[in-house]
Amino acid sequence: MSNIWDEREESMELDEYQQRMIDRLLPIIAGKKVLDIGCGYCNIELELADVAGSFTAVDDSKIRVQKSQERCAKYDNINVQLADENLLPYFDVVFSFRTFQHMEKKQFKAYCKTAYRVLKNNGIFIFQVVERYLDYQPIRGKITHLAHTEKEISKALKMFDEVKYEREIIPRKKRNFPWLWIEAKKC
Ligand SMILES: C[S@@+](CC[C@H](N)C(=O)[O-])C[C@H]1O[C@@H](n2cnc3c(N)ncnc32)[C@H](O)[C@@H]1O
């Protein structure tokens, strides 16, 4: 069955926003096993393949997975797979970028549980969401945009031992985006 993300065009060039995620990952991923939830076209993986120990990149769009597999084929340490496949519990870092804001809250909560399950002790879960406004702009094309509040996130992350929140305002033409960055540690 096709997925709305199959039809949506997105750049295969690294963009200034992905660079923000890269800046957060760089100090912590050297030699580590890293999982990306909602990898898109693996722009981030391709940029960091030489630094990380390995990447498992998952997405629920078959077309994006297929394209990313082609793009990453020359790297033995990047494995791209469909998001519904089983994940083994062995990651040091789980991250997600510009993905949870397009997901129903129930699914977001399920991914928080998965992140906790697949992280090793001392592992870290890093992600970004949009904190406000998007509930008032629920559909763009067929893609939903949902805001997540700190309260909802802290509930979904209750099994983690330490959770840190950081706010960043992203300037946009029509309306600035209030991003919330989260780092949750499993001790
Ligand atoms: C805006 S794109 C971001 C891609 C990439 N993280 C980036 O920043 O370039 C959102 C991605 O999330 C994926 N996605 C949406 N819902 C998902 C789900 N339930 N599980 C896994 N991936 C999902 C989409 O297929 C899409 O590739």
The ligand as an SDF file (V2000), in Angstrom:
LIG
                    3D

 27 29  0  0  0  0  0  0  0  0999 V2000
    9.9090   15.5260    6.9120 C   0  0  0  0  0  0  0  0  0  0  0  0
   10.5560   13.9270    6.5910 S   0  0  0  0  0  0  0  0  0  0  0  0
   12.0960   14.0320    7.4910 C   0  0  0  0  0  0  0  0  0  0  0  0
   13.1470   13.0890    6.9740 C   0  0  0  0  0  0  0  0  0  0  0  0
   14.4890   13.2090    7.6700 C   0  0  0  0  0  0  0  0  0  0  0  0
   14.4060   12.8690    9.0660 N   0  0  0  0  0  0  0  0  0  0  0  0
   15.0370   14.6060    7.4830 C   0  0  0  0  0  0  0  0  0  0  0  0
   14.9890   15.4250    8.3840 O   0  0  0  0  0  0  0  0  0  0  0  0
   15.4810   14.8780    6.3750 O   0  0  0  0  0  0  0  0  0  0  0  0
    9.5890   12.8590    7.6380 C   0  0  0  0  0  0  0  0  0  0  0  0
    9.9220   11.3990    7.4210 C   0  0  0  0  0  0  0  0  0  0  0  0
    9.2570   10.6140    8.4070 O   0  0  0  0  0  0  0  0  0  0  0  0
    8.8010    9.4290    7.7980 C   0  0  0  0  0  0  0  0  0  0  0  0
    7.6990    8.8980    8.6280 N   0  0  0  0  0  0  0  0  0  0  0  0
    6.4590    9.4100    8.7880 C   0  0  0  0  0  0  0  0  0  0  0  0
    5.7490    8.6350    9.6300 N   0  0  0  0  0  0  0  0  0  0  0  0
    6.5760    7.6300   10.0080 C   0  0  0  0  0  0  0  0  0  0  0  0
    6.4200    6.5000   10.8660 C   0  0  0  0  0  0  0  0  0  0  0  0
    5.2720    6.2590   11.5060 N   0  0  0  0  0  0  0  0  0  0  0  0
    7.4790    5.6600   11.0210 N   0  0  0  0  0  0  0  0  0  0  0  0
    8.6400    5.8940   10.3750 C   0  0  0  0  0  0  0  0  0  0  0  0
    8.8410    6.9470    9.5620 N   0  0  0  0  0  0  0  0  0  0  0  0
    7.8160    7.7990    9.3800 C   0  0  0  0  0  0  0  0  0  0  0  0
    8.3700    9.8770    6.4220 C   0  0  0  0  0  0  0  0  0  0  0  0
    8.2730    8.8090    5.4970 O   0  0  0  0  0  0  0  0  0  0  0  0
    9.4760   10.8680    6.0700 C   0  0  0  0  0  0  0  0  0  0  0  0
   10.5470   10.2580    5.4030 O   0  0  0  0  0  0  0  0  0  0  0  0
  1  2  1  0
  2  3  1  0
  2 10  1  0
  3  4  1  0
  4  5  1  0
  5  6  1  0
  5  7  1  0
  7  8  2  0
  7  9  1  0
 10 11  1  0
 11 12  1  0
 11 26  1  0
 12 13  1  0
 13 14  1  0
 13 24  1  0
 14 15  1  0
 14 23  1  0
 15 16  2  0
 16 17  1  0
 17 18  1  0
 17 23  2  0
 18 19  1  0
 18 20  2  0
 20 21  1  0
 21 22  2  0
 22 23  1  0
 24 25  1  0
 24 26  1  0
 26 27  1  0
M  CHG  2   2   1   9  -1
M  END
$$$$
